[in-house]
């Protein structure tokens, strides 16, 4: 599935099941909430925190998909073609950072 197809599928789902999009501000708040849920799993899986019983049922892939879902909603609402935006963003980073990371000695050391 392309990103454009994903945007179309989310839009169709909203029209079929969701009645309408939540407001942009509500979706921004929901995006923040979903990122927080993902951060919680990341902190417990890769960080120093231990899992709580309530965290054990959480699925990292599902939480990432929740983040992506709300981001797709916001893109649809604001007229952003995420696929085109991502291509442009990769091009920008490739120009801007062509040598930057290669010269970063911190990336070549291991802890």
C-alpha positions in Angstrom: 0.0 0.0 0.0 1.3 3.4 -0.9 1.0 6.3 1.5 -1.5 7.9 -0.9 -3.5 4.7 -0.8 -3.4 4.8 3.0 -4.7 8.3 3.0 -7.5 7.3 0.7 -8.4 4.3 2.8 -8.5 6.3 6.0 -10.7 8.9 4.3 -13.1 6.2 3.1 -13.2 4.7 6.6 -14.0 8.1 8.1 -16.8 8.6 5.6 -18.2 5.1 6.1 -17.8 4.5 9.8 -16.5 7.7 11.5 -19.3 10.1 10.5 -16.8 12.9 10.1 -13.2 13.8 11.0 -12.7 15.1 14.5 -11.5 18.7 14.4 -7.9 19.4 13.5 -7.1 20.5 17.0 -8.7 17.3 18.5 -6.7 15.2 16.1 -3.5 17.0 17.0 -4.3 16.2 20.7 -5.0 12.6 19.8 -1.7 12.4 17.9 0.1 13.5 21.0 -1.8 11.0 23.0 -0.9 8.1 20.6 2.8 9.2 20.5 2.7 9.1 24.3 1.3 5.5 24.3 4.1 4.5 21.9 6.7 6.2 24.0 5.5 4.3 27.1 6.0 0.9 25.3 9.4 2.1 23.9 10.5 3.2 27.4 9.6 -0.2 28.8 11.0 -2.3 26.0 14.2 -0.4 25.3 14.6 1.9 28.3 15.1 1.3 32.0 11.5 1.2 33.1 9.8 -2.1 33.8 6.4 -3.1 32.4 3.2 -2.6 34.5 0.5 -5.2 34.2 -1.6 -2.7 32.3 1.2 -2.3 29.7 1.6 -6.0 28.9 -1.4 -6.0 26.6 0.0 -3.1 24.5 1.4 -3.9 21.1 4.1 -1.6 19.7 3.2 -2.2 16.0 -0.5 -1.3 16.8 0.6 1.8 18.7 2.7 2.9 15.7 -0.2 2.3 13.4 -2.4 4.4 15.7 0.1 7.3 15.4 0.2 6.9 11.6 -3.6 6.7 11.4 -4.1 10.1 13.2 -1.3 11.6 11.1 -3.1 10.4 7.9 -6.3 12.0 9.2 -4.5 15.3 9.8 -2.9 15.2 6.3 -6.3 14.5 4.8 -7.9 17.4 6.7 -5.2 19.9 5.8 -4.8 18.9 2.2 -1.3 17.5 2.6 -0.2 14.7 0.3 2.1 12.8 2.7 3.7 10.7 -0.1 4.8 13.8 -1.9 5.8 15.5 1.3 7.9 12.6 2.3 9.7 12.4 -1.0 10.5 16.2 -0.7 11.6 15.7 2.9 14.0 12.9 2.0 15.5 15.0 -0.8 15.9 17.9 1.6 17.6 15.8 4.2 19.8 14.1 1.5 21.1 17.6 0.4 21.4 19.1 3.9 23.0 16.1 5.6 25.0 14.6 2.7 28.2 14.7 4.9 26.9 15.7 8.3 26.3 12.2 9.7 29.2 10.6 8.0 31.5 13.0 9.9 29.8 12.4 13.3 32.3 10.4 15.3 29.6 9.7 17.9 27.8 7.5 15.5 30.8 5.2 15.1 31.4 4.5 18.8 29.6 1.9 20.7 28.7 2.1 24.4 
